[in-house]
């Protein structure tokens, strides 16, 4: 295991040899420039407010170990400062967010604490980190809509706030000298903002889409942002407003580019109208769509269309099985349609349907999908049990940020949270091992005792 203390120059590598251990970190404390921020000033009987928030501890430096790390509220506060102040590498910024999301999904950490951490990524520009942040935002928005629909708009607004800085930096149009990663990121951010209902993005996307329909050579809609425009058009589509849907089908039929066809297929089913979703699903089984492209149309079925997609799969199972056989494509059908559900009742229904239809080629995927549904069900219940989540969501949704964020000292930032919110954060630190093939997490708890200069590890 590895840890660094206030700086990548102050680090320690060690081997955990038993279920419970103490690690002497006196040397790290004494050598760290941030010592004053951790130790109380005995003469004054208080902490150094100027330095205390600057001292951070990162476990699993550069994510070299296969385990998850959970920090207590004070250490999380310090890491949040380190992220805001750009003290951590992109790999560690990615790892901290990824661990926090995984722990939240496993009900080992509250959604409130995940929001608190995500708030530190408002000015993130690294592709890998920001792409992961977008993925987390989309997944959380979906699960929150099932668990706490009354807070869905506030949570989406918070995510819009998180992505606004990078979206304004990248804009809609390519810039001279930008990297290919910037082009990829631009499309991901704008697509996410469209899904979250950001008015500015929706308006601009519709304008550019119509310009593209009128002139396929227009520079207003380059390939890297077309997905955002297509998703936007489908967000307003319905059986009574089919113009956008029909325009996309026309584009699909006219283009000869496979990449463009895939891009369109990946947008069609995002429509919130279940009737349109059903039309799209039926279209996927026609001769106009290559069998290997069908899965792209299943990848972004809207939350409102999930039940429609499941009924469609049941009604067309025999045809799909005969058409695709037991190969990779069939497993994608099951995974894409079943996994998004989030109730034990739905897991039981799926299990019952496949009880007489399971084949060896799909057994593993079906088992994984059912496991995902039950994980989602537990996560939904955990979110519903968070008493102060509504206050936290509204706080982040309506917070006004200055143009340049200057991290507050630790004591001031902590004062934002009342005692009830502080209790949401665990009082211990956990390290979760993450086996590559199993979702079962083995975890360690460790306590940091600065005064004694030691870590205490316990396997639970």
Secondary structure by P-SEA (a helix, b strand, c coil): ccccccccccbbbbbbccccccccaaaaaaacccccccccccccccccccccccbbbbccccccccbbbbbcaaaaaaaaaaaaaccccaaaaaaaaaaaaaaaaaccccaaaaaaaaccccccccaaaaaaaaaaaaaaaaaaaaccccaaaaaaaaaaaaaaaaaaaacccccccccaaaaaaaaaaaaaaaaaccaaaaaaaaaaaaaaaaccccccccccaaaaaaaaaaaacccccaaaaaaaaaaaaacccaaaaaaaaacccccccaaaaaaaaaaaacccccccccccccccccccaaaaaaaaaaaaaaaaaaaccccaaaaaaaaacccccccaaaaaaaaaaaccccccccaaaaaaaaaaaaaaaaaaaaaaaccaaaaaaaaaaccccccbbbbccaaaaaaccccccccccccbbbbbbbbcccccccbbbbbbbccccbbbbbcc
